[in-house]
Amino acid sequence: MDTTEILIRIRKIVRSINLESKKIQKEYGVSIPQVLCLNYLYHSAGYQSTQSDIRKFMNLNPSAVSGLINRLESKNLLARLPKSGDKRVVNIVLTSKGSKLLEKIPPLLHEQLSQKLRLLDHHKISQIKESLNILIKILDIQNIEALPMITIDENMEDAEQEFA
């Protein structure tokens, strides 16, 4: 296999991610990172979390998470509620509208990939990890933050800052 075939395969993966992202945005009115945030809340105790915990899970800077939460709040998909007993802490809570939206959205590519990877044996998983590590090293992108799932529609300002 020559290098062109490798690049074509990578472009195929990236294009699939891009198409999924556009489809989710068009059909459901939310971005993939927004779905991720809602899904995180859905699986959190009491359907709620702090902005700090969401930031850690999303692996984004505070301003990006704040903007993401603002957009979801404006769509009534989540709400900010002061923590009882400590008004300095604000809990981010999934609303019933947010929960209903999650029920409609089909499994994302990263969820499908995760399920299929679990079916592979340890040796095959090691090969895939090593191959990806080689690509990351070749591209010199070891220090780039990664979302906890496959997406390309993250805040472009944040992405530009990472490459600066």
N, CA, C and O of each residue as an XYZ file, in Angstrom:
656
protein
N       0.846     -1.176      0.000
C       0.000      0.000      0.000
C       0.889      1.235      0.000
O       1.832      1.332      0.785
N       0.586      2.162     -0.872
C       1.382      3.389     -0.877
C       0.724      4.428      0.041
O      -0.365      4.206      0.569
N       1.397      5.546      0.216
C       0.917      6.565      1.153
C      -0.411      7.178      0.724
O      -1.194      7.602      1.573
N      -0.673      7.229     -0.570
C      -1.939      7.779     -1.059
C      -3.118      6.967     -0.534
O      -4.147      7.532     -0.164
N      -2.974      5.660     -0.501
C      -4.050      4.804      0.004
C      -4.302      5.065      1.489
O      -5.450      5.027      1.932
N      -3.260      5.325      2.254
C      -3.423      5.642      3.673
C      -4.193      6.953      3.816
O      -5.131      7.052      4.606
N      -3.785      7.951      3.045
C      -4.457      9.249      3.108
C      -5.934      9.134      2.700
O      -6.795      9.776      3.300
N      -6.216      8.332      1.700
C      -7.602      8.131      1.266
C      -8.419      7.508      2.391
O      -9.561      7.909      2.618
N      -7.863      6.551      3.083
C      -8.581      5.903      4.185
C      -8.846      6.891      5.333
O      -9.920      6.884      5.935
N      -7.867      7.721      5.617
C      -8.058      8.737      6.665
C      -9.131      9.730      6.231
O      -9.999     10.088      7.027
N      -9.082     10.178      4.981
C     -10.091     11.111      4.478
C     -11.489     10.498      4.531
O     -12.467     11.193      4.808
N     -11.579      9.211      4.270
C     -12.861      8.507      4.327
C     -13.448      8.563      5.745
O     -14.643      8.800      5.924
N     -12.603      8.344      6.731
C     -13.044      8.411      8.125
C     -13.484      9.828      8.475
O     -14.555     10.028      9.049
N     -12.659     10.804      8.129
C     -12.972     12.200      8.427
C     -14.268     12.626      7.727
O     -15.103     13.309      8.321
N     -14.426     12.227      6.486
C     -15.650     12.575      5.739
C     -16.884     11.955      6.386
O     -17.926     12.607      6.463
N     -16.790     10.723      6.847
C     -17.916     10.074      7.523
C     -18.311     10.832      8.784
O     -19.494     11.009      9.074
N     -17.314     11.271      9.518
C     -17.558     12.047     10.734
C     -18.230     13.374     10.384
O     -19.176     13.794     11.051
N     -17.738     14.023      9.340
C     -18.299     15.298      8.901
C     -19.755     15.129      8.456
O     -20.611     15.940      8.811
N     -20.033     14.087      7.688
C     -21.401     13.845      7.221
C     -22.344     13.574      8.393
O     -23.466     14.079      8.426
N     -21.880     12.773      9.350
C     -22.713     12.500     10.526
C     -22.993     13.787     11.288
O     -24.125     14.038     11.701
N     -21.966     14.598     11.473
C     -22.107     15.851     12.202
C     -23.137     16.761     11.536
O     -23.997     17.328     12.210
N     -23.049     16.900     10.224
C     -24.000     17.746      9.488
C     -25.420     17.191      9.582
O     -26.382     17.949      9.708
N     -25.544     15.865      9.521
C     -26.862     15.235      9.591
C     -27.509     15.471     10.960
O     -28.686     15.824     11.041
N     -26.742     15.277     12.025
C     -27.267     15.492     13.388
C     -27.658     16.957     13.565
O     -28.719     17.258     14.112
N     -26.805     17.860     13.105
C     -27.093     19.296     13.219
C     -28.373     19.649     12.467
O     -29.228     20.364     12.989
N     -28.501     19.153     11.253
C     -29.661     19.481     10.420
C     -30.946     18.862     10.972
O     -31.972     19.537     11.059
N     -30.896     17.586     11.343
C     -32.103     16.883     11.757
C     -32.526     17.169     13.197
O     -33.716     17.132     13.511
N     -31.565     17.454     14.072
C     -31.894     17.592     15.493
C     -31.550     18.963     16.073
O     -31.917     19.262     17.209
N     -30.848     19.801     15.302
C     -30.556     21.160     15.746
C     -29.483     21.274     16.814
O     -29.390     22.299     17.489
N     -28.671     20.238     16.977
C     -27.577     20.271     17.952
C     -26.305     19.735     17.308
O     -26.349     18.942     16.368
N     -25.180     20.185     17.835
C     -23.890     19.696     17.347
C     -23.532     18.410     18.085
O     -24.136     18.079     19.106
N     -22.561     17.702     17.568
C     -22.098     16.475     18.217
C     -21.582     16.776     19.641
O     -21.940     16.047     20.565
N     -20.756     17.818     19.855
C     -20.340     18.118     21.228
C     -21.530     18.417     22.155
O     -21.498     18.078     23.338
N     -22.567     19.045     21.618
C     -23.757     19.295     22.432
C     -24.444     17.981     22.804
O     -24.906     17.816     23.933
N     -24.509     17.050     21.855
C     -25.074     15.726     22.139
C     -24.248     15.053     23.228
O     -24.794     14.447     24.151
N     -22.941     15.163     23.112
C     -22.044     14.577     24.111
C     -22.309     15.124     25.500
O     -22.359     14.370     26.471
N     -22.477     16.421     25.596
C     -22.748     17.071     26.876
C     -24.078     16.571     27.448
O     -24.154     16.212     28.623
N     -25.113     16.547     26.627
C     -26.424     16.062     27.070
C     -26.338     14.605     27.514
O     -26.916     14.221     28.531
N     -25.619     13.809     26.749
C     -25.463     12.395     27.073
C     -24.703     12.211     28.398
O     -25.023     11.322     29.187
N     -23.711     13.050     28.625
C     -22.967     13.005     29.891
C     -23.917     13.278     31.062
O     -23.882     12.578     32.073
N     -24.759     14.294     30.916
C     -25.723     14.612     31.975
C     -26.719     13.469     32.164
O     -27.090     13.138     33.290
N     -27.139     12.883     31.073
C     -28.101     11.777     31.127
C     -27.562     10.616     31.968
O     -28.312      9.966     32.696
N     -26.264     10.367     31.860
C     -25.646      9.255     32.580
C     -25.074      9.665     33.946
O     -24.503      8.833     34.651
N     -25.224     10.930     34.315
C     -24.732     11.417     35.610
C     -25.799     11.219     36.678
O     -26.993     11.179     36.380
N     -25.357     11.097     37.916
C     -26.291     10.937     39.039
C     -27.253     12.126     39.087
O     -26.832     13.283     39.078
N     -28.532     11.823     39.139
C     -29.541     12.888     39.202
C     -29.644     13.708     37.935
O     -30.224     14.794     37.948
N     -29.088     13.206     36.831
C     -29.098     13.917     35.537
C     -28.460     15.296     35.649
O     -28.874     16.233     34.967
N     -27.456     15.419     36.509
C     -26.830     16.726     36.695
C     -25.348     16.588     36.987
O     -24.858     15.530     37.382
N     -24.653     17.698     36.777
C     -23.223     17.748     37.018
C     -22.821     19.204     37.168
O     -23.646     20.103     37.008
N     -21.561     19.433     37.473
C     -21.057     20.804     37.519
C     -20.420     21.136     36.178
O     -20.076     20.245     35.403
N     -20.269     22.415     35.919
C     -19.616     22.845     34.683
C     -18.175     22.347     34.655
O     -17.659     21.992     33.595
N     -17.538     22.321     35.798
C     -16.151     21.847     35.880
C     -16.049     20.373     35.479
O     -15.142     19.995     34.738
N     -16.970     19.545     35.963
C     -16.944     18.125     35.604
C     -17.240     17.922     34.124
O     -16.647     17.054     33.484
N     -18.141     18.709     33.585
C     -18.441     18.631     32.149
C     -17.204     19.023     31.355
O     -16.871     18.390     30.354
N     -16.529     20.070     31.808
C     -15.302     20.529     31.129
C     -14.250     19.432     31.115
O     -13.605     19.203     30.092
N     -14.072     18.757     32.237
C     -13.088     17.672     32.314
C     -13.467     16.532     31.374
O     -12.614     15.989     30.673
N     -14.733     16.176     31.362
C     -15.190     15.095     30.484
C     -15.015     15.469     29.015
O     -14.547     14.659     28.215
N     -15.388     16.688     28.664
C     -15.319     17.136     27.274
C     -13.884     17.457     26.853
O     -13.582     17.513     25.661
N     -13.001     17.668     27.834
C     -11.613     18.005     27.559
C     -11.517     19.297     26.742
O     -10.775     19.388     25.764
N     -12.294     20.292     27.181
C     -12.300     21.597     26.525
C     -11.972     22.673     27.550
O     -12.030     22.435     28.757
N     -11.629     23.854     27.059
C     -11.336     24.937     27.983
C     -12.643     25.502     28.555
O     -13.712     25.288     27.982
N     -12.563     26.215     29.674
C     -13.775     26.715     30.341
C     -14.684     27.579     29.464
O     -15.907     27.463     29.542
N     -14.100     28.441     28.632
C     -14.946     29.314     27.802
C     -15.713     28.515     26.742
O     -16.857     28.844     26.425
N     -15.095     27.480     26.200
C     -15.783     26.652     25.209
C     -16.951     25.907     25.850
O     -18.025     25.811     25.255
N     -16.753     25.380     27.053
C     -17.823     24.667     27.751
C     -18.933     25.631     28.148
O     -20.115     25.298     28.068
N     -18.547     26.820     28.573
C     -19.544     27.831     28.931
C     -20.428     28.170     27.732
O     -21.649     28.256     27.861
N     -19.815     28.360     26.575
C     -20.576     28.639     25.352
C     -21.482     27.483     24.973
O     -22.627     27.692     24.571
N     -20.977     26.265     25.100
C     -21.757     25.065     24.794
C     -22.973     24.983     25.714
O     -24.082     24.711     25.254
N     -22.771     25.215     27.004
C     -23.868     25.178     27.974
C     -24.866     26.304     27.696
O     -26.075     26.096     27.793
N     -24.373     27.487     27.353
C     -25.266     28.605     27.027
C     -26.186     28.259     25.854
O     -27.384     28.540     25.886
N     -25.606     27.644     24.817
C     -26.412     27.293     23.647
C     -27.462     26.230     23.993
O     -28.604     26.307     23.540
N     -27.071     25.254     24.787
C     -28.025     24.214     25.187
C     -29.102     24.779     26.112
O     -30.263     24.378     26.038
N     -28.716     25.701     26.973
C     -29.684     26.323     27.873
C     -30.680     27.171     27.078
O     -31.869     27.184     27.396
N     -30.209     27.875     26.054
C     -31.111     28.705     25.239
C     -32.127     27.854     24.467
O     -33.184     28.346     24.071
N     -31.800     26.587     24.258
C     -32.719     25.655     23.583
C     -33.566     24.878     24.595
O     -34.334     23.991     24.224
N     -33.414     25.224     25.879
C     -34.134     24.559     26.975
C     -33.824     23.067     27.068
O     -34.679     22.282     27.479
N     -32.608     22.670     26.688
C     -32.213     21.272     26.752
C     -31.509     20.951     28.071
O     -31.379     19.788     28.453
N     -31.059     21.999     28.754
C     -30.516     21.871     30.097
C     -30.801     23.162     30.843
O     -31.197     24.165     30.250
N     -30.593     23.121     32.154
C     -30.830     24.300     32.984
C     -29.707     24.427     34.002
O     -29.066     23.447     34.381
N     -29.490     25.655     34.429
C     -28.529     25.923     35.507
C     -29.325     26.093     36.796
O     -30.250     26.903     36.856
N     -28.967     25.333     37.821
C     -29.642     25.430     39.113
C     -28.608     25.579     40.216
O     -27.617     24.849     40.245
N     -28.840     26.539     41.139
C     -27.900     26.669     42.250
C     -27.959     25.419     43.135
O     -29.029     24.857     43.370
N     -26.785     24.999     43.619
C     -26.718     23.825     44.478
C     -27.302     24.194     45.841
O     -26.959     25.225     46.419
N     -28.172     23.351     46.334
C     -28.757     23.637     47.638
C     -27.662     23.570     48.705
O     -26.861     22.635     48.734
N     -27.644     24.564     49.566
C     -26.633     24.619     50.616
C     -25.375     25.372     50.234
O     -24.629     25.797     51.116
N     -25.116     25.552     48.946
C     -23.927     26.289     48.498
C     -24.272     27.035     47.215
O     -24.145     26.492     46.117
N     -24.702     28.261     47.359
C     -25.159     29.064     46.220
C     -24.031     29.434     45.254
O     -24.284     29.917     44.150
N     -22.773     29.201     45.684
C     -21.648     29.507     44.792
C     -21.505     28.460     43.694
O     -20.932     28.731     42.639
N     -22.026     27.270     43.946
C     -21.927     26.173     42.983
C     -23.223     26.079     42.194
O     -24.319     26.110     42.754
N     -23.071     25.966     40.886
C     -24.239     25.835     40.008
C     -24.215     24.450     39.376
O     -23.209     24.041     38.796
N     -25.312     23.740     39.488
C     -25.438     22.439     38.840
C     -26.047     22.625     37.457
O     -26.958     23.432     37.268
N     -25.542     21.882     36.511
C     -26.086     21.854     35.164
C     -26.968     20.615     35.103
O     -26.499     19.502     35.339
N     -28.240     20.809     34.786
C     -29.224     19.740     34.875
C     -29.868     19.502     33.506
O     -30.256     20.445     32.817
N     -29.972     18.244     33.132
C     -30.662     17.856     31.903
C     -32.159     18.076     32.083
O     -32.726     17.662     33.094
N     -32.800     18.717     31.123
C     -34.249     18.919     31.187
C     -34.963     17.748     30.517
O     -34.334     16.930     29.845
N     -36.256     17.676     30.701
C     -37.024     16.607     30.052
C     -36.954     16.770     28.531
O     -36.946     15.780     27.799
N     -36.904     18.017     28.056
C     -36.769     18.253     26.618
C     -35.431     17.708     26.106
O     -35.369     17.124     25.024
N     -34.367     17.900     26.882
C     -33.053     17.369     26.514
C     -33.044     15.855     26.507
O     -32.450     15.236     25.624
N     -33.700     15.257     27.486
C     -33.780     13.805     27.566
C     -34.558     13.227     26.381
O     -34.167     12.210     25.808
N     -35.649     13.879     26.026
C     -36.462     13.411     24.887
C     -35.681     13.518     23.580
O     -35.788     12.651     22.712
N     -34.894     14.588     23.444
C     -34.073     14.737     22.242
C     -33.057     13.597     22.143
O     -32.864     13.029     21.068
N     -32.416     13.266     23.249
C     -31.435     12.170     23.244
C     -32.056     10.846     22.805
O     -31.402     10.047     22.135
N     -33.303     10.612     23.173
C     -33.990      9.378     22.789
C     -34.184      9.282     21.278
O     -34.247      8.184     20.725
N     -34.277     10.421     20.620
C     -34.516     10.461     19.166
C     -33.228     10.278     18.355
O     -33.264      9.743     17.247
N     -32.107     10.716     18.899
C     -30.843     10.712     18.157
C     -30.300      9.289     18.074
O     -30.161      8.620     19.098
N     -29.990      8.818     16.854
C     -29.454      7.454     16.709
C     -28.038      7.357     17.279
O     -27.383      8.379     17.488
N     -27.558      6.121     17.534
C     -26.180      5.962     18.042
C     -25.173      6.640     17.114
O     -25.230      6.487     15.894
N     -24.269      7.378     17.708
C     -23.260      8.102     16.937
C     -22.152      7.150     16.489
O     -22.000      6.055     17.030
N     -21.383      7.589     15.490
C     -20.277      6.776     14.965
C     -19.328      6.308     16.059
O     -18.887      5.159     16.053
N     -19.012      7.196     16.997
C     -18.065      6.808     18.049
C     -18.640      5.701     18.924
O     -17.896      4.849     19.410
N     -19.963      5.702     19.133
C     -20.582      4.638     19.924
C     -20.541      3.312     19.160
O     -20.275      2.257     19.737
N     -20.807      3.383     17.866
C     -20.748      2.184     17.029
C     -19.322      1.625     17.006
O     -19.116      0.418     17.128
N     -18.352      2.512     16.849
C     -16.950      2.092     16.824
C     -16.557      1.449     18.150
O     -15.903      0.406     18.172
N     -16.957      2.069     19.242
C     -16.629      1.547     20.556
C     -17.182      0.132     20.753
O     -16.487     -0.742     21.269
N     -18.408     -0.084     20.347
C     -19.025     -1.418     20.468
C     -18.266     -2.454     19.642
O     -18.035     -3.570     20.106
N     -17.882     -2.089     18.432
C     -17.197     -3.036     17.551
C     -15.762     -3.289     17.996
O     -15.249     -4.395     17.826
N     -15.109     -2.278     18.565
C     -13.755     -2.470     19.070
C     -13.751     -3.450     20.243
O     -12.806     -4.222     20.404
N     -14.795     -3.420     21.054
C     -14.877     -4.345     22.195
C     -14.904     -5.804     21.754
O     -14.580     -6.698     22.535
N     -15.287     -6.041     20.508
C     -15.364     -7.407     19.997
C     -14.010     -7.939     19.517
O     -13.851     -9.141     19.299
N     -13.038     -7.035     19.355
C     -11.719     -7.446     18.863
C     -10.867     -8.018     19.989
O     -11.051     -7.686     21.160
N      -9.935     -8.880     19.611
C      -9.040     -9.443     20.613
C      -7.967     -8.423     21.004
O      -7.763     -7.417     20.325
N      -7.298     -8.709     22.100
C      -6.304     -7.792     22.663
C      -5.183     -7.461     21.669
O      -4.748     -6.312     21.592
N      -4.718     -8.446     20.916
C      -3.634     -8.230     19.954
C      -4.057     -7.231     18.876
O      -3.284     -6.340     18.523
N      -5.264     -7.369     18.356
C      -5.747     -6.478     17.296
C      -5.898     -5.051     17.842
O      -5.565     -4.080     17.162
N      -6.397     -4.939     19.059
C      -6.531     -3.614     19.693
C      -5.151     -2.969     19.843
O      -4.994     -1.775     19.588
N      -4.170     -3.740     20.250
C      -2.803     -3.224     20.401
C      -2.244     -2.738     19.068
O      -1.584     -1.701     19.008
N      -2.507     -3.485     18.005
C      -2.048     -3.078     16.669
C      -2.672     -1.750     16.252
O      -1.987     -0.871     15.730
N      -3.954     -1.614     16.483
C      -4.650     -0.376     16.117
C      -4.091      0.796     16.913
O      -3.808      1.851     16.346
N      -3.930      0.621     18.226
C      -3.375      1.684     19.068
C      -1.986      2.094     18.601
O      -1.684      3.284     18.517
N      -1.142      1.117     18.298
C       0.220      1.421     17.854
C       0.213      2.163     16.518
O       0.982      3.106     16.329
N      -0.637      1.751     15.605
C      -0.733      2.423     14.305
C      -1.194      3.868     14.470
O      -0.669      4.770     13.819
N      -2.170      4.082     15.337
C      -2.650      5.446     15.574
C      -1.575      6.285     16.262
O      -1.421      7.468     15.958
N      -0.838      5.683     17.180
C       0.252      6.403     17.842
C       1.320      6.832     16.840
O       1.874      7.926     16.951
N       1.604      5.986     15.879
C       2.577      6.324     14.831
C       2.082      7.529     14.030
O       2.845      8.461     13.776
N       0.808      7.513     13.631
C       0.243      8.640     12.871
C       0.284      9.923     13.694
O       0.633     10.980     13.170
N      -0.066      9.842     14.964
C      -0.044     11.022     15.831
C       1.375     11.580     15.938
O       1.576     12.794     15.901
N       2.343     10.697     16.068
C       3.739     11.140     16.164
C       4.202     11.762     14.844
O       4.851     12.808     14.840
N       3.867     11.116     13.729
C       4.251     11.639     12.413
C       3.683     13.041     12.200
O       4.358     13.926     11.674
N       2.423     13.228     12.620
C       1.762     14.520     12.443
C       2.140     15.529     13.531
O       1.753     16.696     13.468
N       2.900     15.064     14.529
C       3.328     15.905     15.644
C       2.128     16.585     16.317
O       2.110     17.799     16.520
N       1.131     15.765     16.654
C      -0.084     16.295     17.287
C      -0.321     15.674     18.670
O      -1.461     15.576     19.124
N       0.751     15.264     19.325
C       0.635     14.646     20.646
C       0.004     15.584     21.667
O      -0.672     15.123     22.586
N       0.207     16.879     21.525
C      -0.263     17.843     22.528
C      -1.642     18.415     22.236
O      -2.128     19.271     22.976
N      -2.271     17.956     21.175
C      -3.604     18.446     20.843
C      -4.616     17.777     21.766
O      -4.615     16.557     21.926
N      -5.496     18.606     22.380
C      -6.547     18.048     23.231
C      -7.542     17.295     22.358
O      -7.769     17.646     21.200
N      -8.119     16.267     22.928
C      -9.097     15.470     22.203
C     -10.405     15.441     22.965
O     -10.428     15.332     24.191
N     -11.488     15.541     22.225
C     -12.797     15.335     22.826
C     -12.927     13.865     23.178
O     -12.194     13.035     22.641
N     -13.847     13.529     24.071
C     -13.986     12.126     24.442
C     -14.708     11.296     23.397
O     -15.104     10.160     23.660
N     -14.874     11.846     22.247
C     -15.477     11.099     21.150
C     -15.017     11.676     19.829
O     -14.370     12.722     19.799
N     -15.338     11.016     18.757
C     -14.947     11.463     17.431
C     -15.877     12.568     16.974
O     -17.090     12.371     16.901
N     -15.318     13.733     16.665
C     -16.108     14.848     16.156
C     -15.176     15.832     15.466
O     -13.989     15.910     15.782
N     -15.725     16.571     14.533
C     -14.899     17.609     13.911
C     -15.533     18.979     14.042
O     -14.984     19.960     13.540
N     -16.680     19.070     14.707
C     -17.355     20.358     14.755
C     -17.160     21.078     16.080
O     -18.051     21.791     16.543
N     -15.985     20.892     16.694
C     -15.697     21.616     17.919
C     -15.496     23.093     17.583
O     -15.348     23.463     16.418
N     -15.494     23.906     18.596
C     -15.317     25.340     18.449
C     -14.025     25.624     17.680
O     -12.940     25.276     18.145
N     -14.134     26.247     16.521
C     -12.963     26.467     15.663
C     -11.956     27.422     16.298
O     -10.756     27.311     16.046
N     -12.435     28.365     17.126
C     -11.508     29.250     17.811
C     -10.565     28.450     18.707
O      -9.363     28.712     18.762
N     -11.140     27.466     19.409
C     -10.333     26.625     20.295
C      -9.323     25.832     19.492
O      -8.166     25.709     19.892
N      -9.749     25.296     18.368
C      -8.852     24.508     17.521
C      -7.716     25.377     17.001
O      -6.565     24.942     16.955
N      -8.042     26.615     16.606
C      -7.010     27.516     16.094
C      -5.995     27.846     17.189
O      -4.799     27.956     16.917
N      -6.473     28.003     18.428
C      -5.564     28.303     19.526
C      -4.614     27.145     19.789
O      -3.454     27.355     20.144
N      -5.111     25.909     19.614
C      -4.269     24.740     19.841
C      -3.115     24.679     18.855
O      -2.025     24.223     19.202
N      -3.343     25.133     17.627
C      -2.313     25.073     16.598
C      -1.429     26.310     16.591
O      -0.427     26.347     15.877
N      -1.784     27.324     17.373
C      -1.005     28.569     17.394
C       0.300     28.384     18.127
O       1.082     29.328     18.242
